[in-house]
Structures are given as structure tokens and as C-alpha cells.
């Protein structure tokens, strides 16, 4: 009978989780500047580590604190846990299920103490009470059935995964989207309060006793595997901001959301062993012609060392990266690598060099891990460049753009041999260092091309400012007036943005005069003498 009841209970819990587990378990991570702390909010913690840092964070997170009652949370959650995709709804912890924000006495959702009140040696507070049990960072809306399923279990197990929370080996796994959130809430709890009812609070490995919470090793792992997403960042701001949450703002922030890189120094040690390097420090996106898009290139971010760490990626100039901001992390107990695509967000309407940098910074603040480890790990800077070229500029003239050329051989005597004239094709320089090379793709002849010929042949990649020289020839073996045309089809070199350029035309002209036959010349000479003698006789 006990077995049947247990199976029925498990079926009920499983059904509940299936029904209430949100289809979108995560809200996409975003580094929204609207959710950033005020400038210098953590300046008093700069340079501190370990217990000194934790003490200063307690001061920072207590300053400006406005306590809200446990009853206030029935209405405050409409702002704190608002579903960004469904107005009037909130997202529930351990499932990210979206439900109406309206409080209906706990039927649709109830209030979850992430640190179970039984592990504080007390019970649920009254709606009028204000203490750690009503802190907005530690209370979240939850489905009542899931709340019963979690009961008073501590958080734990580093190898678990899944979209929804569930029991596993005496621990509670919060679900993939909330594992890091609850870890940072627990780090906040022991740092902000330090004690409850005169008893010191602590995070421990394994099963906790009263005034303890665990499992610390699991919480540490989750801090690095589930980085702050847009929902958590906004919630942190909603707890703090009177502008975003005018009625129920609490006036303080969770430092471990704003700076999750503090966790290692405060809760582990001062010897983080991580180094972060990029696979290259130089990315050349190559050359394109004006109007075309510059591409992207893959760069690998490599982590050595087995500790967990956060890193930031910052783009400057025209550089872009698919990884950005400071909420990027490598997990504990493993080395690893991640890929980012680097590009340039630059106008290609004008020629020139486009450039920028992408900086990858290991954010860990510990200094005792050795050279190149943790805070001693220097930034990796990737320089990104791309060249935009003007179109090629074909011309028959080196100084003036000329796309038509006429070569006239004049009048030549028949059988006087082959005559030639030289000419050149130029690729005029448009922008120094940034003009595309020129291709002569084809030559189309017409007219008397048997008598007027050229040494023209197709070519590729005539450099900007360069020239290619040729000859035009006329054949004098036959008399006549001759004209030939050669139409040149040209284009930019084979690069993105290349186009077919305006054609050029070469016109060749020449006249070949016939030479009289030898007999005809003699007869003409005799006739001339007779005419001369007749003229002289008449004169006498």
C-alpha cells in the first residue's frame, strides 16, 4: 500500500511539473545597461578579496535597504517576477511557467522561501513581519504543488539537468534556468544577513543542519553554468529601483548578480587557476568592393585550469562579436573552449580600411593562483581589419578617364609591309591603396579585323595604377579603306561587390593605296613625252 501511495505521489508530481513547466525555460541573456548598478556602487569593494570583500559587500547590500513585509510580496511579485512576454503575468520559480500575477490566496501561486524556514529554526512569518524571511531576493512565486514537492530540501547535485525542478537523492534541483539564480540568492543570504536569530548562517557541502544551507559545491557549479539572464538582471533592478518598482522597491542589490565573478574569492579561495586565451590576436576579413558586406571569422576562446571563471567580451571601433558583455562563464572542474564570430559593423559605401578590436578579459579577482592566472591573466585583444576597395577604373589614358580610342594609320602604300601602333590599357588609381584590380574578360571584334588586328588578349588582376601595353597592326597586302572595332568587356577583380564595368572601344583605321603596274607606268611616260613635243611645236 505504501508503494502504491508513493507511486501515486510521484505520478502527481510528475504531472504537475509537466503541466506547469514553462515552454521557454530561459529568457535570453542580455547585458542591458538599464539594469546596471549606478556608477561607483561597488567602488568601496574594489581591490578587496575573501572575507574583507564579503564584509564590504554586506555593508553595500545593507545600505539603503527598505524592508518589505511578507504580505507585501503578494503584490510586489507582479513587478519583481513579471513575464516580459505576457503583460499581467509572472514567471514561477523552478519552471518559468507563466501565470496570472493576481494574488488569489495561494491557489495559483504561493510564496517560496528559497532558504527553507525550517533551516532557519523558525516557521513562515506572518504577513506583517519584516526580516530575512520576507527579503525580496529570497522569496519567489511558485506553483503550490511544486512547492510541496520541494518541501524543505536543500539544493544540490551538480550533474542534474532539466527544464523543471525536481527531487534527486535528497536534494532539490531548481531547473536549468533557475539553478544559477538560486545559487546567487544563497550567496546573498549569508553575506547580507550573516546570522538569523543570533545564529551564524553558512553554506556547507552535503546535507545542511539548521542555519545552514547546501549543497555549496552544487551552488558554486550553478553560478558558472547558469549565468545571469535578462530576467534575473531585471529582477535585481526591480528589487533595487524606485523608478521601476515605486511601491515595493527594497533599495538594495544582489552583488553576486551584478558581479558573479566575486563568488570564487568569497566562497572558495584566492588562487583561481584559470587562464583565458584567444586562438588569434589578429583577424583579417579580407577585401571587398564598395557596397559589399564584410564577412565574419570564427575565433576560439580557450580556458585552461579547472576552476570556474567569468569573462567579459568588449568590442571597440567597428568590431562586432557574437559574444559580448560580462556575463560569460566557463564551468568548474574542466578546461574548455567557446567560439565567437567576429566581424565589422562598418559602412562599405566608401573605400578604406575598416578596423576595431575585441577584448576578452578574465574577470576573476583572485591573485594567488600564480602568473597569468585569475586576476593576473592579461587581457586578450583581437585586432579586426577589413579593406573596402573602390571599383577598378579602366582607361586608355593614364591621366584622363578615356574609354574610347581611335588609332588611324593614315594612307599607306600597298605591299609596304606591316605597320603597327602601340597603346596601353590603364587601371586608374581611385583611392590610394584601396582600388580594385582590373580584369579584361573578353574582346569582341567587328569590321575589317582581317586587315586591322591587335595583340589584345584577356587578362586578370591589373593592379591599380598599373598598365598593360599592346600593339595594333595593319596589313598592306590589299588596297582599300579599312575600319575595325574591338569592344572590350571589363570587370572588377573577383571579390565580393565586383561588377561589370562600362565597356571600352578600340577603333582602328587605315587606307592602303594600290601601286600601278610597271607597263602602265611606261605608257604613261611615253604619252607624256608626246604631249610635251606637241606643245613645243605649237608654240613655234
Secondary structure, DSSP 8 states (H G I E B T S, - for coil): -HHHHHHHHHHHHHHHHHHHS-SS--------GGGS--TTTTGGGTT--HHHHHHHHHHHHHTT-----TTTHHHHHHHHTB-TTSTTEEE-TTT--EEE-S--TTSS-EEEESS-GGGGTS----TT--SGGG-TTTEEEE-HHHHHHHTT--B--TT---SS-EEETTEEE--TTTHHHHHHHHHHHHHHTSEETTEE-EE-SSS--TTEE--HHHHHHHHHHS---HHHHHHHHHHH-TTTSTTT------HHHHTTTHHHHHHT-S----EEEES-SEEEEEEEETTS----EEEEEEEESSS-EEEEEEEEETEEESS-EEEEEE-SSS-EEEEEEEEE----SS-EEEEEEEEEEE------S-TTSGGGS--EEEEEEEEEEB---EESSSSS---EEEEEEEEEETTS--EEEEEEEEE--SSTT-B--EEEEEEEEEESTTTEEE----EEEE-TT-EEEEEEEE--SS-EEEEEEEEEEEEE-SSTT--B---EEEEEEEEEE----HHHHHHHHHHHHHHHHHHHHHH-
